[in-house]
Amino acid sequence: MTEVSSLTGRLLVATPALADPNFDRAVVLLLDHDEEGSLGVVLNRPTPVGVGDILEPWASLAGEPGVVFQGGPVSLDSALGVAVIPGDEGPLGWRRVYGAIGLVDLEAPPELLAAALGSLRIFAGYSGWGPGQLEDELSDGAWYVVESEPGDVSSPEPESLWRAVLRRQRSELAMVATYPDDPSLN
């Protein structure tokens, strides 16, 4: 097997050609990527379920919209907390993943993190790929790989994140942001 160059902390942006409805116009933040596989969360799939409905102690710390996001099709009955914490040191209950982005221990008391949190999102489920699976999808042209920004995790308009991430690229990818939702109507 060839060595895998880590994409942890980067975004996978679904290409218009990606046929899987789970990832139609998805923006996935990769939280882990190595030779054993990949794990990420879809940043632009808010659900109608409020954070307070399932994790009441964390509700006041969750950014707007204060809902749970569907992180992907795997383990929808589990929750992941992703938070942006500026600075060099993170508080107890938070593990740095990339830059200022990290995972929150949702079993920890929220007050341990409250003062340090820049933003918090709660995800039901995650997106996962086995060894080599993501690399195959990348070579098939299913995903664009771009740099993430800390604000991507807490975008106040998650439904427009796909276009916003593409629009900020300094390449021909910026043009893809204008791709119609249904090209047959064009």
C-alpha positions as CSV (number, residue, x, y, z in Angstrom):
1,M,0.0,0.0,0.0
2,T,1.3,3.5,-0.8
3,E,1.8,6.0,2.0
4,V,-1.3,8.1,2.6
5,S,-0.7,11.9,2.9
6,S,-2.9,13.1,5.7
7,L,-5.8,15.3,4.7
8,T,-6.9,15.8,8.4
9,G,-8.3,19.3,8.9
10,R,-9.1,19.8,5.2
11,L,-12.5,19.9,3.5
12,L,-13.9,17.5,1.1
13,V,-16.4,19.4,-1.1
14,A,-18.7,17.1,-3.1
15,T,-18.3,17.5,-6.9
16,P,-21.6,17.9,-8.9
17,A,-20.8,14.4,-10.3
18,L,-21.0,12.7,-6.9
19,A,-24.1,10.5,-7.1
20,D,-24.4,9.4,-3.5
21,P,-27.5,11.3,-2.0
22,N,-25.8,11.3,1.4
23,F,-23.2,13.6,0.1
24,D,-25.1,15.8,-2.5
25,R,-23.4,19.2,-2.2
26,A,-21.8,18.2,1.1
27,V,-18.9,19.9,2.7
28,V,-17.1,17.4,4.9
29,L,-14.5,18.4,7.5
30,L,-11.9,15.5,7.8
31,L,-11.2,14.9,11.5
32,D,-8.9,11.9,10.9
33,H,-7.2,10.6,7.7
34,D,-4.5,8.0,7.6
35,E,-3.7,4.6,6.2
36,E,-6.4,3.0,8.4
37,G,-9.2,5.1,6.9
38,S,-10.9,8.5,7.3
39,L,-13.5,10.1,9.5
40,G,-15.2,13.4,9.0
41,V,-18.5,15.3,9.6
42,V,-20.7,17.0,7.1
43,L,-20.8,20.7,8.0
44,N,-23.9,21.7,6.0
45,R,-26.7,19.3,7.0
46,P,-28.7,20.9,9.9
47,T,-31.5,18.8,11.3
48,P,-34.7,20.2,12.9
49,V,-33.6,18.7,16.2
50,G,-32.4,21.3,18.8
51,V,-29.2,20.6,20.7
52,G,-31.3,21.0,23.9
53,D,-33.5,18.2,22.9
54,I,-30.7,15.6,23.1
55,L,-27.8,17.3,25.0
56,E,-29.4,19.9,27.1
57,P,-26.3,20.8,29.1
58,W,-24.5,21.8,25.8
59,A,-27.4,23.8,24.3
60,S,-26.4,27.2,25.5
61,L,-22.9,26.7,24.1
62,A,-23.9,25.6,20.6
63,G,-23.6,28.1,17.9
64,E,-26.5,29.3,15.7
65,P,-28.5,27.6,14.4
66,G,-28.7,25.7,17.7
67,V,-29.5,22.4,16.1
68,V,-27.9,19.1,15.7
69,F,-26.2,18.5,12.4
70,Q,-26.2,15.2,10.5
71,G,-22.5,14.4,10.4
72,G,-22.9,11.6,8.0
73,P,-24.7,8.3,7.4
74,V,-22.6,6.3,10.0
75,S,-23.8,5.8,13.6
76,L,-26.6,8.3,13.6
77,D,-27.3,7.4,17.2
78,S,-24.0,8.8,18.4
79,A,-23.0,12.4,18.9
80,L,-19.8,14.2,18.2
81,G,-18.9,17.7,19.4
82,V,-16.6,19.8,17.2
83,A,-15.4,23.1,18.6
84,V,-13.1,25.9,17.6
85,I,-10.9,27.1,20.5
86,P,-8.4,29.8,19.7
87,G,-4.9,29.9,21.2
88,D,-2.2,27.4,21.9
89,E,-3.7,25.5,24.9
90,G,-7.1,23.9,25.0
91,P,-9.1,23.2,28.1
92,L,-9.7,19.8,29.6
93,G,-12.4,18.0,27.6
94,W,-11.2,19.1,24.2
95,R,-8.7,17.4,21.9
96,R,-7.0,19.4,19.1
97,V,-7.5,17.9,15.6
98,Y,-6.2,20.6,13.4
99,G,-5.3,24.2,14.0
100,A,-8.0,25.7,16.3
101,I,-10.5,22.8,15.5
102,G,-10.9,20.0,18.0
103,L,-13.2,17.4,19.4
104,V,-15.2,17.9,22.6
105,D,-15.7,15.2,25.2
106,L,-19.5,15.5,25.5
107,E,-19.2,13.5,28.8
108,A,-17.2,16.3,30.3
109,P,-19.0,19.1,32.2
110,P,-19.7,21.9,29.8
111,E,-18.5,24.5,32.2
112,L,-14.9,23.1,31.7
113,L,-15.0,24.4,28.1
114,A,-17.5,27.3,28.3
115,A,-14.9,30.1,28.8
116,A,-12.6,28.9,26.1
117,L,-15.1,28.0,23.3
118,G,-15.0,30.0,20.1
119,S,-17.8,27.9,18.6
120,L,-19.4,24.5,19.1
121,R,-21.4,22.2,16.8
122,I,-23.0,18.9,17.7
123,F,-23.2,16.2,15.0
124,A,-25.3,13.1,15.0
125,G,-23.3,10.4,13.2
126,Y,-20.2,10.8,11.0
127,S,-18.8,10.1,7.6
128,G,-16.4,7.2,7.4
129,W,-14.2,5.6,4.8
130,G,-12.2,2.3,5.1
131,P,-8.5,2.0,4.1
132,G,-8.0,3.3,0.6
133,Q,-11.7,4.0,0.0
134,L,-11.5,7.8,0.2
135,E,-8.4,7.7,-2.1
136,D,-10.4,5.8,-4.6
137,E,-13.3,8.3,-4.5
138,L,-10.7,11.1,-4.9
139,S,-9.2,9.5,-8.0
140,D,-12.7,9.0,-9.4
141,G,-13.3,12.8,-9.1
142,A,-16.0,12.6,-6.4
143,W,-14.5,15.2,-4.1
144,Y,-12.6,18.5,-4.3
145,V,-10.0,18.8,-1.5
146,V,-9.6,22.4,-0.2
147,E,-8.3,24.1,2.9
148,S,-10.6,24.6,5.8
149,E,-11.1,27.8,7.8
150,P,-12.2,27.8,11.5
151,G,-15.4,29.6,10.5
152,D,-16.5,26.7,8.4
153,V,-17.4,24.7,11.5
154,S,-19.7,27.4,12.7
155,S,-21.1,28.9,9.5
156,P,-24.4,30.7,10.4
157,E,-25.7,29.8,7.0
158,P,-24.8,26.1,6.6
159,E,-27.1,25.6,3.7
160,S,-25.0,28.0,1.6
161,L,-21.6,26.6,2.7
162,W,-21.0,24.4,-0.4
163,R,-21.2,27.5,-2.7
164,A,-19.3,29.7,-0.2
165,V,-16.4,27.3,0.1
166,L,-16.1,26.9,-3.6
167,R,-16.5,30.7,-4.3
168,R,-13.5,31.5,-2.1
169,Q,-11.1,29.2,-4.0
170,R,-8.5,31.0,-6.2
171,S,-8.8,28.6,-9.1
172,E,-11.4,27.3,-11.6
173,L,-13.2,25.7,-8.6
174,A,-14.7,29.1,-7.9
175,M,-16.7,28.7,-11.1
176,V,-18.2,25.4,-9.8
177,A,-20.1,27.5,-7.2
178,T,-22.4,28.6,-10.0
179,Y,-23.3,25.0,-11.0
180,P,-27.1,24.8,-11.0
181,D,-29.0,22.6,-8.5
182,D,-30.6,20.8,-11.5
183,P,-28.6,21.1,-14.7
184,S,-31.5,19.6,-16.7
185,L,-33.4,22.9,-16.1
186,N,-30.6,25.0,-17.5
